[in-house]
Amino acid sequence: MIIRRGNLQDLPAIQELFKQTVRTVNANDYSAKQVKVWASSVEDLERLQNFFTIEEFYLAFDENKLVGFASLKGTDYFEKLFVHKDHQSKGIAKQLVDVI
Protein backbone atom coordinates (compact mmCIF):
# COMPACT_ATOMS: atom_id res chain seq x y z
CA MET A 1 0.00 0.00 0.00
CA ILE A 2 1.30 3.40 -0.97
CA ILE A 3 -0.24 6.53 0.53
CA ARG A 4 0.62 9.89 -0.93
CA ARG A 5 -0.66 13.43 -1.08
CA GLY A 6 -3.29 13.99 -3.78
CA ASN A 7 -3.14 16.57 -6.55
CA LEU A 8 -5.44 17.90 -9.26
CA GLN A 9 -4.33 15.21 -11.71
CA ASP A 10 -5.94 12.65 -9.38
CA LEU A 11 -9.43 14.15 -9.75
CA PRO A 12 -10.78 11.66 -12.34
CA ALA A 13 -9.79 8.69 -10.17
CA ILE A 14 -11.19 10.36 -7.05
CA GLN A 15 -14.47 11.11 -8.82
CA GLU A 16 -14.85 7.52 -10.00
CA LEU A 17 -14.02 5.97 -6.62
CA PHE A 18 -16.42 8.34 -4.88
CA LYS A 19 -19.32 7.59 -7.25
CA GLN A 20 -18.81 3.82 -7.10
CA THR A 21 -18.58 3.81 -3.31
CA VAL A 22 -21.66 5.97 -2.81
CA ARG A 23 -23.69 3.92 -5.32
CA THR A 24 -22.79 0.58 -3.74
CA VAL A 25 -21.53 0.75 -0.17
CA ASN A 26 -23.50 3.81 0.93
CA ALA A 27 -26.62 2.68 -0.92
CA ASN A 28 -27.26 0.37 2.03
CA ASP A 29 -27.88 3.34 4.33
CA TYR A 30 -29.52 5.96 2.12
CA SER A 31 -32.54 6.19 -0.16
CA ALA A 32 -32.10 5.82 -3.93
CA LYS A 33 -32.82 9.53 -4.35
CA GLN A 34 -30.21 10.50 -1.76
CA VAL A 35 -27.61 8.21 -3.36
CA LYS A 36 -28.29 9.65 -6.82
CA VAL A 37 -27.86 13.24 -5.63
CA TRP A 38 -24.80 12.43 -3.50
CA ALA A 39 -23.06 10.46 -6.27
CA SER A 40 -23.66 13.24 -8.78
CA SER A 41 -22.17 15.87 -6.46
CA VAL A 42 -18.68 15.20 -7.87
CA GLU A 43 -19.73 15.96 -11.43
CA ASP A 44 -19.12 19.66 -10.79
CA LEU A 45 -15.40 19.71 -11.58
CA GLU A 46 -14.92 23.32 -10.53
CA ARG A 47 -16.44 22.58 -7.11
CA LEU A 48 -14.22 19.53 -6.73
CA GLN A 49 -11.12 21.50 -7.72
CA ASN A 50 -12.00 24.07 -5.05
CA PHE A 51 -11.85 21.33 -2.43
CA PHE A 52 -8.13 21.08 -3.13
CA THR A 53 -7.67 24.70 -2.03
CA ILE A 54 -9.31 24.16 1.37
CA GLU A 55 -8.57 20.48 2.08
CA GLU A 56 -5.51 18.26 2.05
CA PHE A 57 -6.14 15.04 0.12
CA TYR A 58 -4.34 11.76 0.78
CA LEU A 59 -4.71 8.79 -1.54
CA ALA A 60 -4.12 5.08 -0.95
CA PHE A 61 -2.93 2.97 -3.87
CA ASP A 62 -2.63 -0.78 -4.21
CA GLU A 63 -0.70 -1.86 -7.29
CA ASN A 64 -1.15 1.60 -8.87
CA LYS A 65 -4.93 1.51 -8.38
CA LEU A 66 -6.66 4.08 -6.19
CA VAL A 67 -8.34 2.13 -3.38
CA GLY A 68 -9.15 4.92 -0.94
CA PHE A 69 -8.84 8.59 -0.15
CA ALA A 70 -9.24 10.95 2.75
CA SER A 71 -9.20 14.70 3.11
CA LEU A 72 -8.45 16.93 6.03
CA LYS A 73 -9.94 20.32 6.65
CA GLY A 74 -7.62 22.09 9.02
CA THR A 75 -5.33 19.93 11.10
CA ASP A 76 -7.77 17.65 12.86
CA TYR A 77 -11.03 17.34 10.93
CA PHE A 78 -11.67 14.65 8.34
CA GLU A 79 -13.89 16.05 5.63
CA LYS A 80 -13.93 12.93 3.43
CA LEU A 81 -12.95 9.29 3.89
CA PHE A 82 -13.86 6.76 1.21
CA VAL A 83 -12.66 3.26 0.39
CA HIS A 84 -13.29 1.55 -2.95
CA LYS A 85 -16.24 -0.86 -2.94
CA ASP A 86 -13.98 -3.82 -3.76
CA HIS A 87 -11.52 -3.01 -0.96
CA GLN A 88 -13.80 -2.64 2.06
CA SER A 89 -12.77 -4.17 5.42
CA LYS A 90 -9.08 -4.40 4.52
CA GLY A 91 -7.84 -1.71 6.90
CA ILE A 92 -7.37 0.95 4.20
CA ALA A 93 -9.30 3.64 6.08
CA LYS A 94 -7.25 2.93 9.21
CA GLN A 95 -4.02 3.21 7.24
CA LEU A 96 -5.13 6.56 5.81
CA VAL A 97 -6.06 7.84 9.28
CA ASP A 98 -2.76 6.60 10.77
CA VAL A 99 -0.67 8.29 8.08
CA ILE A 100 -2.51 11.57 8.25
C-alpha atoms as one frame of an Amber mdcrd trajectory, in Angstrom:
protein
   0.000   0.000   0.000   1.301   3.399  -0.969  -0.241   6.525   0.527   0.622
   9.888  -0.934  -0.664  13.430  -1.079  -3.285  13.994  -3.776  -3.144  16.575
  -6.550  -5.443  17.902  -9.260  -4.327  15.205 -11.714  -5.938  12.654  -9.379
  -9.426  14.147  -9.752 -10.778  11.662 -12.336  -9.794   8.693 -10.167 -11.193
  10.358  -7.046 -14.467  11.107  -8.820 -14.848   7.517 -10.003 -14.022   5.967
  -6.622 -16.423   8.336  -4.879 -19.316   7.588  -7.251 -18.811   3.817  -7.097
 -18.579   3.807  -3.314 -21.662   5.965  -2.810 -23.691   3.920  -5.317 -22.792
   0.578  -3.742 -21.528   0.754  -0.166 -23.495   3.815   0.928 -26.618   2.678
  -0.916 -27.256   0.367   2.034 -27.881   3.341   4.325 -29.519   5.965   2.116
 -32.537   6.193  -0.161 -32.099   5.817  -3.925 -32.821   9.525  -4.349 -30.208
  10.503  -1.756 -27.614   8.213  -3.362 -28.291   9.655  -6.822 -27.860  13.243
  -5.626 -24.801  12.435  -3.504 -23.057  10.465  -6.272 -23.660  13.245  -8.782
 -22.165  15.868  -6.462 -18.678  15.197  -7.870 -19.728  15.961 -11.432 -19.124
  19.662 -10.787 -15.395  19.708 -11.585 -14.916  23.322 -10.526 -16.443  22.576
  -7.115 -14.221  19.525  -6.729 -11.121  21.499  -7.718 -11.995  24.066  -5.053
 -11.847  21.334  -2.432  -8.129  21.085  -3.134  -7.671  24.696  -2.029  -9.309
  24.155   1.371  -8.567  20.478   2.076  -5.505  18.256   2.053  -6.140  15.045
   0.119  -4.339  11.758   0.782  -4.706   8.791  -1.537  -4.124   5.079  -0.951
  -2.928   2.972  -3.872  -2.629  -0.778  -4.206  -0.702  -1.864  -7.294  -1.148
   1.603  -8.865  -4.926   1.506  -8.381  -6.659   4.084  -6.188  -8.335   2.133
  -3.383  -9.147   4.917  -0.940  -8.836   8.594  -0.148  -9.235  10.949   2.750
  -9.196  14.703   3.105  -8.454  16.933   6.031  -9.944  20.323   6.650  -7.616
  22.093   9.016  -5.326  19.935  11.101  -7.767  17.652  12.864 -11.032  17.344
  10.930 -11.671  14.646   8.340 -13.894  16.051   5.635 -13.933  12.933   3.429
 -12.946   9.295   3.892 -13.863   6.761   1.210 -12.656   3.261   0.392 -13.289
   1.552  -2.949 -16.240  -0.857  -2.942 -13.976  -3.817  -3.760 -11.519  -3.011
  -0.956 -13.803  -2.641   2.060 -12.767  -4.168   5.416  -9.082  -4.400   4.519
  -7.836  -1.705   6.900  -7.371   0.949   4.205  -9.303   3.644   6.084  -7.249
   2.926   9.212  -4.021   3.213   7.242  -5.133   6.557   5.811  -6.058   7.839
   9.278  -2.764   6.598  10.767  -0.669   8.287   8.079  -2.506  11.571   8.247
